[in-house]
Amino acid sequence: MLFHFALKRLIRHGTLTVRYPDGTLRRYGSGSGPEAAMHIGTKRALRGMTFNPALAFGEAYMAGEIEPEGCSLFALLDLFILNMMNGGTHPAERAMEMFRLARRRLDQLNSAGRSKRNVAHHYDLNGRLYSLFLDRDRQYSCAYFATGTETLEQAQAAKKRHIAAKLHLHRPGLDILDIGCGWGGMAISLARDWGARVTGITLSTEQLAVARQRAEEAGLSDRVQFELMDYRDWTRPVDRVVSVGMFEHVGIDHYRRFFRAVRDALKEDGVALIHAIGRSEGPGSTNPWLAKYIFPGGYSPALSEVLPRIEKAGLLVTDIEVLRLHYAETIAQWRARFAGNRDTIASLTDDRFCRMFEFYLAGAELSFRHMGHMVWQVQLTRRIDALPLTRDYMLEAERVAARAQP
């Protein structure tokens, strides 16, 4: 059996027990250390795990054809990743990764029309879904854990302060463009807490409706506007540009165009802050299951793929920060909330959807804990003297805001 031999090569640390479709039980690994077990219930799932495991594992779990036994899905994935990160290999996966690398530019040709379809795939879902596992402000991006003991609400508020401080909002009334504004939380906070005038743009009709309603309910419609718009269509100069959790959807061949759009949107003394998921181990490819079911057209780039495009767009990098385990802690809290509200979420969707999201959240958390994923924040300007000489202004602004917004 090919899969049996593949597992013998892959599982060298810990112990994995597999119950095959015919009832056969086999154990792999060292016989000690972390343990996990699974039941492969169908021959179809077994074939998929043999020839394209990165795609088939998630699909089989969604269909109920693979089940953890005596452990959680998180523990099962953790054992696989432990071995992948310590030299274990699946022969088919090596070949499939080479194929994905070869075609990744094609997969990420995100024209305006395709970008809108990709966004709709993940964000234009049932309006209640995200409120059942995100924080109250619906921040669907990495939170900021200064101590590691914060609640999700506290850490997301801290993230917004952290980003606002980097935007150097030293006077009220600054005009801000928020690219990929989500449900409006960042834009509303910048207007309410920092006195800015903000325009948020999104390609999600669901997010647009919620963001507009929230701005109206907050009494900020005169200072916060939201538009259904692609970043390539923006034409008005602004004082600041912020983009949080959107750059992962841009696509490799569009990076230069994105940063040129940021440059063109900034006034001469303007400042931009881009916050995105990246990878610390160099260029790679998007997991095929994630690309098919969660983020079509998505890719988390290495900084080595981003910085040359920034330079060619004529922007200056004035600050870079890498947030390492912050997203792992964020997703851990999302997973707990999702599990606590699973019955409600299943009533809005179905069991297959819940299993899809459980697989997504577990795999995402582990990718930040063990597989080199991180979040980077890059501050950009057009002019070398657009900001103070040291970073002290960031720290002071953040401290003042934290005292005012506990």
Secondary structure by P-SEA (a helix, b strand, c coil): caaaaaaaacccccbbbbbcccbbbbbbcccccbbbbbbbccaaaaaaaacccccaaaaaaaacccccccccaaaaaaaaaaaaaaccccaaaaaaaaaaaacccccccccaaaaaaaaaaccccccccccccccccccccbbbbccccccaaaaaaaaaaaaaaaacccccbbbbbbccccccaaaaaaaaccbbbbbbbbccaaaaaaaaaaaaaacccccccccccccccccccccbbbbccccccccccaaaaaaaaaaaaccccbbbbbbbbbbccccccccccccccccccbbbbcccccaaaaaaacccccccccccaaaaaaaaaaaaaaaaaaaaaaaaccaaaaaaaaaaaaaaaaaaaccccbbbbbbbbcccccccccaaaaaaaaaaaaaacc
